[in-house]
Amino acid sequence: MPKMIFLNLPVANVAASTAFYEAIGFERNAQFSNEQASSMVWSDAIYVMLLAKPFFATFTEKIIVDATMNSTGHYALSFDSRDEVDAITQAAIEAGGRELHEPQDLGFMYSRAFDDLDGHGFGPFWMAPAAVEARPPDHT
């Protein structure tokens, strides 16, 4: 089995959050979705699990914070072009999300940032392939 990531996010309204994620390009996997959860597919290896807060609470004894008031993480999503970064950010805004800051253009990297309906932060970005190739990973 390939390595995969399933990001579990507590949400106030599963149906509304599902519609938001569909609007920004995720696909709902009905096989692993119901009234308490939506399995949203980003790629073959990356899924976002939208879990109703009471259901999410069954997985932890910790307090579930209000992500609109507390930062719990910021999830970066890579894209092949600046236009794709702009497109997902615009789709997020149109679907009820909130843009967090102006676009950041460093020349070799371009990024934006938005919150979903529940305040979970995402940072779509594009990085020039030459910039990635110029910095080989450290394998020590």
C-alpha positions as CSV (number, residue, x, y, z in Angstrom):
1,M,0.0,0.0,0.0
2,P,1.4,3.4,-0.9
3,K,1.9,6.0,1.9
4,M,-1.1,8.2,2.2
5,I,-2.3,11.0,4.4
6,F,-5.8,11.4,5.8
7,L,-6.3,14.8,7.3
8,N,-9.2,14.7,9.8
9,L,-10.9,18.0,10.3
10,P,-13.7,18.8,12.8
11,V,-16.6,20.7,11.1
12,A,-19.8,22.2,12.3
13,N,-21.9,21.2,9.2
14,V,-20.8,18.2,7.2
15,A,-23.1,18.9,4.2
16,A,-22.0,22.6,4.0
17,S,-18.3,21.7,4.3
18,T,-18.7,18.9,1.7
19,A,-20.1,21.5,-0.7
20,F,-17.2,23.9,0.0
21,Y,-14.6,21.2,-0.6
22,E,-16.3,20.1,-3.8
23,A,-16.4,23.7,-5.0
24,I,-12.6,24.0,-4.6
25,G,-11.9,20.8,-6.5
26,F,-12.1,17.9,-4.1
27,E,-14.2,14.8,-4.9
28,R,-16.4,13.1,-2.3
29,N,-15.8,9.4,-1.9
30,A,-19.3,8.1,-1.1
31,Q,-17.9,4.7,0.1
32,F,-16.4,6.4,3.2
33,S,-19.0,9.2,3.7
34,N,-22.2,9.5,5.7
35,E,-24.1,12.1,7.8
36,Q,-21.2,12.2,10.3
37,A,-18.3,12.3,7.8
38,S,-17.3,13.1,4.2
39,S,-14.2,11.6,2.7
40,M,-12.9,14.2,0.3
41,V,-10.3,13.1,-2.2
42,W,-7.5,15.5,-3.3
43,S,-5.3,12.9,-5.0
44,D,-4.6,9.2,-4.9
45,A,-2.6,9.7,-1.7
46,I,-4.3,12.6,0.0
47,Y,-7.7,12.7,1.6
48,V,-9.5,15.3,3.8
49,M,-11.9,13.7,6.2
50,L,-14.6,16.1,7.3
51,L,-15.9,14.9,10.6
52,A,-18.9,16.3,12.5
53,K,-17.5,17.8,15.7
54,P,-19.4,15.3,18.0
55,F,-18.0,12.4,15.9
56,F,-14.5,13.9,15.8
57,A,-14.7,14.1,19.6
58,T,-14.9,10.3,19.8
59,F,-11.3,10.1,18.5
60,T,-9.7,12.4,21.2
61,E,-10.0,13.5,24.8
62,K,-8.6,16.9,23.9
63,I,-10.7,20.0,23.6
64,I,-11.7,20.6,20.0
65,V,-10.7,24.2,19.4
66,D,-12.6,26.8,17.4
67,A,-10.4,27.1,14.3
68,T,-11.9,30.5,13.5
69,M,-10.3,31.8,16.7
70,N,-7.3,29.5,17.2
71,S,-4.7,28.3,14.7
72,T,-4.4,24.6,14.6
73,G,-2.3,24.2,11.5
74,H,-2.0,25.6,8.0
75,Y,-2.1,23.0,5.2
76,A,-0.1,23.7,2.0
77,L,-1.3,22.5,-1.3
78,S,1.0,22.4,-4.3
79,F,-0.1,23.4,-7.8
80,D,1.5,23.4,-11.3
81,S,0.9,27.1,-12.0
82,R,0.1,30.4,-10.5
83,D,-3.2,30.4,-12.3
84,E,-4.2,27.2,-10.5
85,V,-3.3,28.9,-7.2
86,D,-5.5,31.8,-8.0
87,A,-8.3,29.6,-9.2
88,I,-8.6,27.5,-6.0
89,T,-8.3,30.6,-3.9
90,Q,-11.1,32.3,-5.9
91,A,-13.2,29.2,-5.7
92,A,-12.7,29.1,-1.9
93,I,-13.8,32.7,-1.5
94,E,-16.8,32.2,-3.8
95,A,-17.8,29.1,-1.7
96,G,-17.8,31.1,1.6
97,G,-14.1,30.8,2.6
98,R,-12.0,33.8,3.7
99,E,-8.8,34.9,2.1
100,L,-6.1,35.4,4.8
101,H,-3.7,37.8,3.1
102,E,-2.6,39.2,-0.2
103,P,-0.8,37.0,-2.7
104,Q,2.8,36.5,-1.9
105,D,5.2,36.5,-4.9
106,L,8.8,35.6,-4.3
107,G,9.6,35.1,-8.0
108,F,10.5,31.4,-7.6
109,M,7.4,30.8,-5.5
110,Y,3.8,32.2,-5.5
111,S,1.3,31.5,-2.7
112,R,-2.1,32.5,-1.4
113,A,-4.0,31.5,1.8
114,F,-7.6,30.9,2.7
115,D,-9.7,29.5,5.5
116,D,-12.5,27.0,4.9
117,L,-15.9,27.5,6.5
118,D,-14.7,26.3,9.9
119,G,-11.4,28.3,9.9
120,H,-9.0,25.6,8.8
121,G,-6.2,27.3,6.9
122,F,-4.9,26.3,3.5
123,G,-2.0,27.7,1.6
124,P,-2.1,26.9,-2.1
125,F,1.3,27.5,-3.7
126,W,3.3,27.1,-6.9
127,M,7.1,26.7,-7.0
128,A,9.3,27.0,-10.0
129,P,10.6,23.5,-10.9
130,A,14.2,25.0,-11.2
131,A,13.9,26.2,-7.6
132,V,13.0,22.7,-6.4
133,E,15.8,21.0,-8.4
134,A,18.3,23.6,-7.1
135,R,17.7,22.4,-3.6
136,P,18.2,18.6,-3.4
137,P,16.9,17.0,-0.2
138,D,19.3,16.5,2.6
139,H,19.6,12.7,3.2
140,T,21.9,12.8,6.2
